[in-house]
Amino acid sequence: MERMVLRGARVFDGTGRGPRERRAVVIENDRIADVLPDGAVGDGGSARTIDLSGCTLVPGLIDLHVHLGWGVRGAAPTAAVALAAARNARAAQAAGITALRDVGTQDGVAIALRDAVARGDLPGSRVHACGQIICMTGGHGSEPPAPPGLAREADGPDDCRRAVREQVKAGADCIKVTTNGPLNVVEFTQAEMDAIVDEAHRLGRRVACHASLLESTKMAVRAGVDTIEHGCDLDEETARAMADAGITMVPTLLVSKLIMDRWDDFKAVPMMRSIPVRAKRHVESFQIAMAAGVTMGAGTDIFFGLGKFESLPEELRYMVECGMSPAAALIAATRHGAGALGVADRLGTIERGKLADLVAVRGDPTEDIAALGRVMLVIQGGQIAVGPGGSA
C-alpha cells in the first residue's frame, strides 16, 4: 500500500468551516485516509512525508465550463484539436485544476481524452465530457466561427430526445444545451427544453444550460436543468426560483470582462454580437444570484486568443472583486463543483475516504485569493502531478 503524509499545512477542507492550522493529511493509495493534528502523526513511519509549512492545502479545483479544443481556430483537423486538448488538460492540472467539465469540443475529442487520462495514458485533469452541444437549427454553437460538428442541431421534442440519446450513446457524462445566442431570442420552445431535460435525467445525465437571456433562463429553470451557464440577465424572482430548485449557477464572469476590454478585436465576430448587452448586466446578475442564495460553481469559458486555458484562479479572483468572499469562491470551485458533476461523494472536500485530489499553495487563499496562483504541490488520485516547490 502506498502511503504519503502531507505535514504542517493550513487545511481548508471545503466543508464550510474555516481553515485549520498545522494539520496532517494522510493519503493511502488514491484516498484520503485521515486528517488530523500534525503532532498526532508521529514520525510517519515508512510513508513519504512532505513538509507544507507556510502553505494552505485545498481540495483540487474544478472548472465547470471549458472547451478543451481551446487553442485551435475554426475547422481544424481532429488531430490538432486532440493535441490542443491534451495540452490544455495538463496545463490545467499543473495549475491545481484537477477536474474539468468540457461543455463542447468537436469530434468526440473530450470523451477520448477523458478515457485516456483515466487509463493513465496521458497526464491531465479528470475530464467530464458533454459530447456535442444540443441547439436548435441555426442556434448557438452552430454559427460561425464555431467548428463543424461542435453542435447537434435538433428541432421538435422527439428530435431533441434523439439528440440526447446520441450523446449518451457516444459516452457523454452530461448534456449541454444552448437556449440563446447572437440572434438574441430564446432558441428552443418550452416543449423542446422539457424533452431534453426529461430524457437526460431519465438516462442519468445532468444538464448544463447556456442561458444569458432572462426568458431563456426562466425556460431552463421551468424545465429543471442542473446548471445555468453564464446567467447574465437575472431578476430577483428568477434567482429565487433557481435557489429553490437547487440549480447551480456557473457565472463565467471573467470572459465577459476580457471580451469587453478588447472589444475592437471581437466586434466583427458574429458569435460576439450580443456580448455588450450581456456584459452590462453580468456582474449585477451575479450579485442578485448571490443575494438570493443560489448555489455557485465556477467556470471559465476562455477561448482562442482571449487568455490562457488554465484561468480558473483568475476567474475566482474576479468573483471576489465582484463581491464574493474568498472562502465562498473556493467552495464554488471545489465542493459546489463536485456537486454539479454529481461526484460529491468522491471529490470536492478534504475528508476521510474522498479521492486524494489536493492542491498546496503558498499563503492563505481565504485571506488573499491570489494565493491560488502560487501552486507548490498538486496531487491527483493520490499521485503527485506537480512536485514539491511547484515543478511539473
N, C-alpha and C positions, 0 to 999 in steps of 0.2 A: 504494500500500500504506500503510495506517495504521500508525503506529509510536508506541509510548509507552515511556518509560523510568521505572521507579519506583526512586528512588535513596536510599541511606543507611539502609535499613531493616535491622533484625534479621530474618532469614528462618527461620521454622520450616516446613520443606518437607513434613512429614508422612511422610517415608520411614522414619523411625525414628532418624535422627541428631538431635543437639541443634541448637538454633538457632545460626545463623552471623551474626556481626556485619558491619555495613557492606557489605551486598550490593546489587547492582542486578539488577532483573528487567526484561528487555526483552520487550515484547509487540508482536507483528506481527499485525494483523487480530484474529482471535479466539483466537490461540495464544500460548503462552509460547515465545519464540524463544531465550532464553538466561537463565541465572542465573550471575552472575559477580561477582568483587570489584568494589566500587564504583569504584575507581580505574582499572579496565580499560575503562571505558565511554568515557572521553574527555569531550567536551562534548555528546555525544548527537546532534549534527547537527541535523537539522530535526525530530526526534521531539519530541513533547510530553513534557516532563520534570516529574515530581512528586517533591518532596523529602519523604521519610518519616522523617527523622531523629527519633529518640525513639519510633518506632513498631515494632511487630512485624508482619510480613506472614505470614499463614497462608492455607492453602487455604480456599476458600469452605466454610462449614459445611453439613452435610447432616442434615436432620431426617427420620428414617426412619419416624416414626409420627405422622401428623397426620390430622385430619378437616377438610378445607378449608371445610366449611359451618359451622365454629365461629362463633358469634355470632347464630344464629337458633334459635328454640325449636320443637321438635316438627314438626308438619306444616305448615311454612312454604311459601309459594309458591316454585316453582323460581326465579323471578326474584330473590326475596330471598336464596335460598341462593347464587345465582350472584354477586350483588353482594357478599355477605359473603366468598365465596371469593376474588374479585378483590382485595378489600381485604386479606385475610389474606396472599395471595401477595406483595403489595407490601410489607406491614409486615415480613414475614419477610426479604425481600430487603434492606430498609433496615437490618435488624439483623445483616446479614452471613450470613444463611442463604440460600445461593444454589441449593439443591436441596431439594425436599420429596418424600417418598413419601406420597401420600394412601392411607390404608387404609380408606376408607369415607366416601363422600359421595353422597347420593341424586341421582337423576335425571340421571346422566351428567355432572354439573357439573364434576367434577375432570378428566375426559377432555377436555371442551370447553375448560376453562381451560388445560390443558396445551398444546393446539393453538393457542390464542390467544396465549399467551406465546411459543411457538416461532415463530409468524408475525411477532411484533413488534407485534401489535395492542394488547396490554396489557403494562404493566411488571410484573415479578414474578419470583419464583424459578422455576427449572426445576421442572416437575411430573412425577412418575412416578405413574401412577394405577392403582388395582386394579379399578375398576368396582364392582360390588356385592360385599358381603361374602357368602361362602357359609357357611350354617349349617344345622343340622338344623331341621325344622319345630318352631317354638317356641324355637329356640336363640338364643344370644347374638347380638344385632344385630337381632332381630325383636321383642324385648319392649319394652313401654313404658319410657321415653318415646322410644325410637328412632323416627325418622320413617318413614312408609311408603315402601317401595322401597329402603331402605338395604341390606337383605339379600335374597339369593336363597335361599329355603328349599329344601333338597334332601334326599331320602331314598333310600337304596339306592345301590349303586355305579354303576349305569347313569345314574340321575338326577344323581348327583354329577359324572360325566363331562360330561353335558349342560350342567350349570351352569357348569363351567369353559369349555366351548366357547362358551357365550353371552357370557361376559365377554371372551374373546378376540375374538369377532366384534364386540363393541361397541368394541373398541380398547384394552382393558386392557393395561398394561405388565407387570403382575404379578397374582397371585391372592392374595386374603386369605380365610382360613378361620378360624372360631372353633370351639374344642373344649370350652369350658366357660363358665359364666356364673352368674347368680343361682340357678339350680337346684342348683348345687354338685355336679353329676355330670358325667361325661365325656359329651360331646354328639355323638359320632359313633362308629360302630363302626370297628374297625381296617380292615375291608374298604373302608368308605366313604372313610376317610382315604387309604388306599393308592391308591384310584381317583383321588381329587382330585390328589394329588401326581404320580402317574404321567401323568395326562392333561396337567397343566400343564407338566411337564418335556418331554413329547413335543411339545408345541406351543411350546416355547422360552420358557416363563414361569416365573419363580421364585415360590415360595410363602411368604407371611408367615402365621404361625400364632399366633393368640391362644391362649396356654396358660398358665393360672395355677393349675392343679391338678397335683400330681405325676403322677398317672396319665395325664392328658391330655397332659402334656409327654412322657412316655415313649412314648405312642402316636404323637405327632407325630415324635419322633426316629426311631422304627422306620419310619415312612412316608417319611422323608427330606426333610422340609421344609427350607427355606433359612434362615429366621429364626424364632426363638421370640420372640414379643412378650410382655413382662412377665416371665415365668419366675419368678414369686414364690413357688414352692413346689418347690424343688430339693433333691435329696440329692447326695452326692458321686458316686455311681455314675452318675446321670443326667447330671450336669455333665461327667463324664469322657467319657461317650458323645457328648455334644454337641461337645466339643472334638475327639474322634477323628473325628467325621463332618464337621467343618468348618462346623458350624451357628453362625450369628451370633446373639447374644442382644441384644435391644433392651429394656433393663430398665425404662424409663419410671418411675424411682423417685419423681420429684417429685410426680407426680399422686396417688399413694397418700398421701404426706405431707400434701398440701394438702387432700385429702378428709377425712382424719382430724383435721386441725387445725380443720375446720369441720363435724364430723360431725353436729351438731344440725341443720344446714341440709340435709343429704343423706340422713339415715337413713330417711326416709319414701319415698324413690325406689326402686321395685322393682329397678332395674338395679344399685343400690348395695348390695343386701342382703348380699353376700358380702365386701365390701371390708374390714371389720375383720379377718376371718380371714386374708385375703390380706396385709394390711398388716403383721401381726405377724411374718411371715417374709420379707418382701420384701427388706430390707437384708441379712439373713443369707444368703438365696439368692444375691443379687448377689455377696457376698463368697465364697461357695462356688464360684460360677462363675469368678470371677477366679482363685482358687487352683488351679482345675482347668485353667486356660489356655484357657477359652472365649473366642472372638473377640467383642469387644464393639462394638456400634454404639451409637447414641444417638437417642432419640426422646422426644416429649413427651406426646402423647395428652391435651392440655389441652382441656377442653370448656367450654361456655357457663357463665358465672358463676363459674368457678374461678380463672381467671388470664388473662393475655394470650396470644394465639395464638403470638407470636414469643418463646417462653420457653426455647428450646434453651440459651442461655447459662446460665440458671438451673438447668436440668437438669444441665449439666456441672458447675456449682458443687456441686450436691448429690452427684453421683457422686464428686467429690473429697472432700467431707465424709465419705462412706461408705467411703473407703479407697483410691480410685484416684488415681494421680499426675496432676497437671495435664497432663503430656505425653501420658499414656495416654488421658486424656479427650479431648484434642484429636485424637488419632489415631482414636478411636472415632467422632468427629463429622466426620472427613474421609476418610482412606484406607479405614477399615473401612466407612464409609457407602457410598463408591463401590463397594467390593467387593460389598456386599449388593445394590446396584442392578444389578450386572453391568456397570458402566461404569468400572472401574478403569483401563482403557486411556486414558480421556479426562479423568477427574476425580479429585479426592481428594488430589493431591500437587502441589507446585510443582516441575515438571520440564519440561525442554525437550520441546516437542511436545504437551503437555497443553493443554486448553482453559483460557483465562485467566479462571478464577473465583478471585478473590483478595480477602482482607479485611485491611485495615490497622487495628490497634488501638493505642491509646496505652498504652505499658507492655509488660510481658513476661508473657503468659498462661502460660508454662511455670513461672513463679515464683508468679504470682497469677492464677488462672483468672478472677477478676472483671474482669480487663482486657478480656475479650471484650465487656463492656458499654460500652466506650469506643471505639466504632467511628469511625474517621476517614475511611475510604475503602472503597467496595465496587465491585469490578469483576466483571462477569459477561459471559462470552463476549467479553472484550476491550473492553467498553463500560462507561463509568462509570455506575453505578447510584446511588451516593451519593458526592457530590463531596468533594474535599479539605476536611478540617475537619468532616466528618460531616453536611453539608447534603444533603437529598434532592434 
